[in-house]
């Protein structure tokens, strides 16, 4: 079976533009193979079918840009024909006001117009010479309509901040492409306003919720790593470089560096805690573009930015299916699930731009921040801590922002991510309950039960499940020595309506070079659940009542407990969650009342 991602030691060595162009060609071939050829049905002809969702995604029109790039790069007519057919199909999502909709339904979301406009503008700018005069005129006229829609409707409060930041770049691009000074001026106005959307002290982009200025009960802003690095920062960086806005570039350099703290050594993005975690997959976010444009463009200011772009690109390659589509999770193939095409056409666009713009893709030697065993780094604006000691990397979070009531990313002092240098990702948080927050941009849960992947305390009471996954008031204290890192968590058990049980709970995570020890203590009997990420190819054995061993490609993870360990029964050998698209062995142990559970994780 094809699995991804591989641990650091097994990663492919970095390469240059060949990696970008080869992966782009694979993705374009995969998309062409799914283009619908049925001239008798104008509602479908020319669109890209989706094997994972069984329907057409309205934004598939964005693929015109990478297809036109391939047409020019290879001279092959099939790419040009595919792009033209896709543009012709886009009339099905084209509205009289100049917008495009997210689905072939005039009442569906129109905000995606900003992304379609960017894709079409780049197509015309770099590859418009592939069209004859009449075609180019039609395509330009359609772009004018979209540009007017963006100009008249978008500001930084239009929707989540990724739309406003993308509009800054779009209006600048459209102003240059169409010769419209008013677009350029509006772009500059919005860019000045954008400078306030950065947290203190770490300059993370905030506003990934509606309204963008909303704060949590703790007073924390809405931050989502996936959308920030794969969409918002791209637009603002490319705008700032084009305008040579040095004040903004200085701010963006700090922001990119802070976001980079959350990249794992194998190129994965740790968005276990973000407000839009419901679209998190290990390599990024599902319907955004990818981190490469901003990080490569800013490499002269920090060489580690280029390391990030290329490490993530290698991960995307390893997560590409044999059919040429990007899997939206690291274990989708192991679980027998088809990929959604949306992630391929979205992430193909920045690869085309990298090649068209001549970005420097040469391999840098500068390591990623999280490759160093630095101890503890804390981000108070998201109530989140990062741990790095020996081969262990971990995230502990009490971030309490709710995207919507009941839409809950990791919180409650959760160990939201655990990564090991030899074994790769071992724990990764899911939603506390899987929900289709964006039905057009998420897939329904598979037939498996909805089993959260976040390590947690839980207790059933009167038929209702209570867990620290819904505790928005947990506190985390930290302590470190030269040989250990300790996180002490005080938490309560809540149900999904945030009603609290009168149970006092403590969790303690202690990291050393050799092990992770988890202690759990509750005033009433409860359970501690520890899902360990593990594709079906790993072998699992219970060597004793208190000991479980999981054998992976890079070594064996051994779990030893002070009380009996059990593996919860599932329909298959593994449980699976679409966030972040991973299989796991669902391990649990009883936590007796007022008697601490001790659970030790070692790697052999």
N, C-alpha and C positions, 0 to 999 in steps of 0.2 A: 504494500500500500504506500501511497505518497503521503508523507507527513510533513508538517511545518509547525512552528519554526524549529530549527536545530539549535542546540546550545552553541555558545560562542566558539568553542574549540573546533566545532565541526562546520562552521560557516564557510561559504565559498569566499575565496579571496576577492578583494575589491578589484574592479576593473574600471574602464573609462566609458566613453560614449557607446562602445559596443554593447555594454549591458543595457543601456537605455534603449538603443535602437532595436536590439534583438527582442527585448521584452515588449516594446511597442508593437513590433511586427507580429509577435505571437498573439497579443491581445486583439489586434485588428483582424487577424485571420479568424480568431475565435468569434468575433462579432459578425464578420461577413458570413460565416457558416450558419449563423442564426438569423440572417436577414430574410424577411418574408418575401417570397416571390409569387405574388398572386394578383396579376393586373385586374382581375375581375372584381377584386374587393379593395376599393380605394381606402377603406378605413384601416387596412392592414398592410397593403403592399408598400414595401420599402422600409417598414419599421423593423426593429430588432426584437425578436421573440425572447422571452426569458424562461429558461428551463427551471429556475428555482421558484418562480412565482406563477408561472402559467398565464402571464398577461403581458401587455405592452406597457413599458414605462414611458411616460410622455417626454421625459428628458433625454431619451435615447438620441434625439436630434443633436445633442451636444457632440456626438461622435463624428459629426461632419468634419470637425477640425482635425482630429488625428487621422482620419481616413484620407483627407486631402494631403496631409503631410506625407503619408505613405505613398500616395499617388505620385508626388513629385520626387520623393527620395528613391523610389524603385522604378518609376516609369511604367508601372503596371496599370493597365486600364481598369482592372477590376476594382481597385480602390476608388478611383474617380467615379465610376458608375455607381458604386455603393453609396458614396457621399451624396451624389446628385439625387439618388432615389430616396435617401433619408431626408434630404431637404424638401423634396416634393411631398413626402409623407407628413412633414411637420404642419401642413395646413390643417391637419386634424386636431392640433392643439393650439392653433393660431386664432386669436380673438380680434374683433374689430377695433378694440382700443389699443392695439399694438402689442399686447402681452402674449405670452405663451403660458399654457396651463400645465400643471404637473400630471394631469391625466386627460384623455380625450373627453373632457366634460367641461363645458364653459363655466361651470360654477366651482370648479376645483381651484386650488391655490395658484396664484399668479406671480408670486414672488420669485419663482424660478426664472422669470424673464431676464433677470440680471445675469444669470449664468449662461443662458442661451445667447444673450447679446455679446458677452465676452467671447464665447466660442465662435460666433459668426464673424465678429470683427477681426479676430485673429486669422480665421480662414481667408477672409478677403485681403487682409494686410499681407500675409505671407504667401498665399497661394491663389489669389484672385485671378492671376494670369492663366490659370487652368480653365477658366470659364470664357466663353465667347462674349462679345460685347453685350448682346441682349440678355444673356444669363446674368452677367455681372450686374447689369442695371437692375434686374428684378431682385437679385439678392441684396443689393445695396438699398433699394427702396424698402425692402422688408426690415433691414437693419435700422433704417431711419424711424420706422414706426415703433420698433422696440426701444430705441434710444429715447424717443419722446415719452414713452410710457415710464421708463426709469427716471427720466428727468422730472416728470410731473408728480411722481408718486413716492419716490424713495427719499428717506432721510435716515438718521441714525436711530430713530424710534419706530421705523416702519414695521419691524418684526425683531427677531433675535439679532444680536449685533453683527453676526456674520453677513447678514443681508446689507446692513448699512456700510460696513467696511468694504464689502465687495462692490457696492455702488460707487464708492470713491474711486476705485480703480476702473470700473466700467465706464464711468462718465469721462474720466481722463482719456481712456482708450478711444471711446466713441468720439470725443471732441477732436482728437488728432485724426482719426480715420475719416470722419465726415466733415471736418473743417468747421466745427461749431464752437465758437468761443464761449458761448453761454454754458455749454457742458463743462468746459475746462474750469470756468469760474466757480460753478456749483461744486465741482470736485474739490477745489481748493478750500471752499467754505466748509465742507463736510470734514475734510482732513484736519482743519484746525479744531473742530469740535471733537474729533476722535481722540485727541490727546488726553482727554479726561477719563477715557474708558480703560484705565490701567490701574491695577490694585497697588496698594502700598503694603509692604515695602518692595515686593518682588516684581511689580510691573507685569502681572498676568493680565491678559485681556479679560474684561468682565462684560456681562450683558447677554449671556446665553440663556435668556428667559424673557418672558413678557410680563410687565414692561421691563425694559433693559436696566432700569435703575433700582429694581426691587431688591430688597435685602431679606435675608433669613431672620428667624427669631433671634439668633445670636448676633445679628447685624452683619452677616457675611454676604458678599455679592455673588452673582451667578457666574460661575467660571466653568467652562468645559474645554478640556485640553484638546479633544479631537477636532472640534470645529475651529479652535484657535489656530492650531498648527497646520491644519489641512485646508483652511479657507481664509479666515479673517486676516491672518498675518501675511499670507501671500499677496492679497490685494493691496494692503497698506504698504508693504515693502516695495512692490513694483511701482506703486504711485510715487513713493518718497524718493526712490532712485531716479525716476524719470524727471521729477521736479527738483532734484537735488536739495530736498528739504533736510538740512543737516540736523536741525533740532529734532525732527521726527525720526530721522535715522538713528540718532543717539538713543532715543527712547526705545526704538524697535530693537536695537542691538541688545539692550538690557532685557527686554521682554523675551526675545528669542532665546537668550541664555537661560533665563528662568524656566521657560517651558522645556528646554532641553534637559533640565534636571530629571524630567520624568521619562526620558527615553532609556530603555533597558539596553544592556551591552550588545544584544543581538539585533537591535533595530526596532524592537517592539515599543509601542507607546502605552504607558500606564495611565489609562483614563478610567481606572476602577472607581474613581470618586466624582467624576464630572457630572454636571447637571443634565447633560444629554447622553449619559452612559448607556441609555437604552439603544443607542446606535454604535456603541463601542465594539470594535473587534481588535484583536491583539495588535494588528499592524496600523490601526488608525481609527477612522470613522467611516461609516459605510457609504454615504452618498456625497461626501465631500471630495476634494480633488487630490490631496496628497501634499506632503510637506516640502517637496523638492524645490519648487521655484523660490520660495523665500530663503530657505537655508543655503541653497547654492549661490543665490545672488548676493548674500551677505557674507560669504566666506572670506573676503579680504579683511573683514573686521574680526573674524574669529574662525580659524581653520577647523575647529570642532564642528562648526555648522555644516561643512561639507561632509564630514564623517557621518553626521546624522542623516543627511540626504542619501548617501550611498548605502549605509547600513540598512536603512529602511527599504531602499530599492532592492537590495539583496533578499530581504525578507519577503517582499512582494513577489519576487521571482519564485521563491521556494513555496509560496502559497498560491501559485498559479496551477490550474488543473491541466491535465493532458489535453483537454479540449481547447485550451487557450483562454479560459476565463479565470478571473481572480476569485478564489474562494473567500467568502466573507468570514471565515473563522479558521483556526488552526487545525481543527479536527473534523471539518465538514465531510471530507472524503472518508475518514475512518467511520463516520456514522452513516455513510451511504446517502448523503444529501447532495442535491444538485446546486451549483452556484447560481446566485442571482447576477444577471448581466449588468445591473446598475453600477456595481462597484468597478467593473472593467471600463465602461465608457467614461465614467467620472475620472478615474485615475489615469486613463490614457491621455487626457488633455494636457496635464502638466508635462508628460514625457515629450509630447510633440513640441511644446513651448521650449523646453530645455534644448532640444535639438535646433529648433528654428532660431532661437536667440543666441546660440553659440555659447551657452553657459559652460563654465569650466567644470568638467566632470572628472578631472584627474584625481586619483586616490590620495587623500591627505594622510598624514601620519599621526595627527593629533587625536588622542583618545576621547571618548565620550565622558562627561562628568561622572556618570553612574558606574563607569568601569573601575573607578577608584574606591577603595575601602576607606571612606572619609568619616565614618561614624554616623552622626545624625544631622539631618537638615530639616528644619521646621518651616512650614508655610502657614503662618497664623491666619492669613486672609481666607484660607480654605480649611482650617483646623486639621491639617494633614502633616504627617511626619514621614520622612524617608530614612531608612536604615541601610547602612552599607558596612559590613564587617566580614573579613575573610571572603569566602565565596558567596555569601548571602546578600540578597537585595530584597528589601521589603517596604511596604507602605502600610501605615496605620492611620485610620481617618475617623474623625467625628464630625465631618462636614454635614451641616444640617439643612442645606438649601433644598427646597422641594420645587421641582420643575412644574409639577401640578400636584394637587393633593393625592397622595397614594403612590406617586411615581417616585420611587426611592432608590437611589444609588447606594453604594456602600456608606455606612455610617455606624454609630454606636460603638466606636472604638474598635472597629473591625480590622483584622489583618486582611486588607483588601487586595494585596498582591504579595506573592512570595516567589522569588526567582533564585536559582542556584547556578553557579558558573558551569558546572558539569552537566546538570540535568535540565537547565532551562526553566520555563515557568512551571511552578508547582501548585500555586493557588492564584485564582483571579476571580474577583467579585463579579456576580451577575446582578440584575435587578432583584430586589427582595421579592417581588412578584413579577413575572413576565407579563407585560402588557403591550398592546399595539398602540403606542402613543402616537405614532405616525403610520397609519395603516398602509399608505401608499409606499412607504419607505422601510417597512419592516416585514419580515415573514412571520406567519403564524407559527406558534410553537409546534414542534413535531409531536408524534403520538405519545412520547414519554411524558411522565408526570412533570409538572413545573417544579423542578428541584433547584433551589438557589445554589450557586457555587461559592458563595461567600462563607468562610468559616464563621461559626456562630454558636451562641447559646440559645436554646429554645425549650419550651415547655408547653404541653397541651393542658388546657384548663377548661372544663365544661365544653369540650369539643372544639375549642378555639385555640389556634396556635399563637403563642407569644414568643418574641425573639428580640435580641438586642439589635437586630437589623432595622427595627423601627424606633429605636431609642434616639431621639434628637437632642438629648440632654447629657449624653455620656461625657465624661471628662478623662483626659489622658495626661499623665505626668511621665516625665522621662528622666533617666539617669544613665550615665555612662562612665566606664572606667577604661583603662588601657586594653582590657581583655574582654569586655562585655558591653552590651547595649540592652537596656531594660525599659519597657513601656508598661506602666500600670494603668489599668482602665477600670473606672467605676461606672457601672451601667445598670440599667433596668430592662425588664422584659415587657415589651409592648406588643399589642396586636396591630393589624394593618390599619386600624382606625386610630392608632396612637393612644389607645387606652392601656393603662399601666397595671401590671400585677404588683402586689406588695412583696416583691422578692428582691433582696439586695444581692448584686452580683459583682464579682471582680474578675478581671482577666489580667494575666501578666505574660508578656512575651519577652523572653531573655535570649539574646543572640550572642553566641561566641564564635570563634573561628570554626569550631568543630560541630556545633549543633544549634538547634532552636528548641528551647523548652517553652511549652505553653502550660500555664496553670490556670485553672478555672475553679471558682469558688462561688457557691450560691447558698442562700439561707433556706431554700427549699430544693428538693431534688429536681434536677433538670438534665438536659442532654447537651453535650458539646458535639457539634457536627463539623467534620473537617474533610471537605471534598478535595481530593488530590488530583490535579489535572493529569490525565493519562489516556493516551490513545489505545485503541483495542489491541494494538500490537505489543504493548507492555504486558509482561506476565506479573500476576499478583498471587501472593501466597500468604496464608495466615500460619506462621511458624509456631505460634503459641496463642493462648487466649488473649494475652496482653501484647502481642507483637504481630505486625503486618509488614511485609516486604514487597516493594514494587520495583521491578527490574526494568530499567530504561536503557536506551542506547549508550548513555554516558556513564552509567553506574547504577547503583541500587539505593533507593530511599528506604530506610528502616524506621518504622514508627513503634515506639515502646511506650506503654501506658501503665499507670498505677492501678487502673481498673480495666476490665475486659473491653476489648475493641470488637466491634461488629461492622460488617459491610452491609449496608441497607440493601434489601432486595430490589432490583429494578427489572424491567422487561427485557433488558439486554444486560450484557456484562458491565456496562457503564451507564451512568446518567449523562445527559447532554443538555446544555443551555445555549440558546442562540446568542446570548451575551456572556462572554466574548466569542462564542462559537467554538466551545471546547467540550470534550468528554472528561469525565471525572469518576474516580472511585469514591463512592459516598461512605466515608468512614465515620463512625460515631461511638461515643462512650457515655455512660451514665456519670453524672456529677452528683454524688450523694449530698444530702443536706449537711451543710457545715463541715464537709470533709473534702479538701481540695483534690481535684484531678490533676495529675502531672502527666504530660504527654511530651515525649522527647523525639525529635526528628534528627536523624543522622544520615550521612551519605557515605556509602562504602564503594 
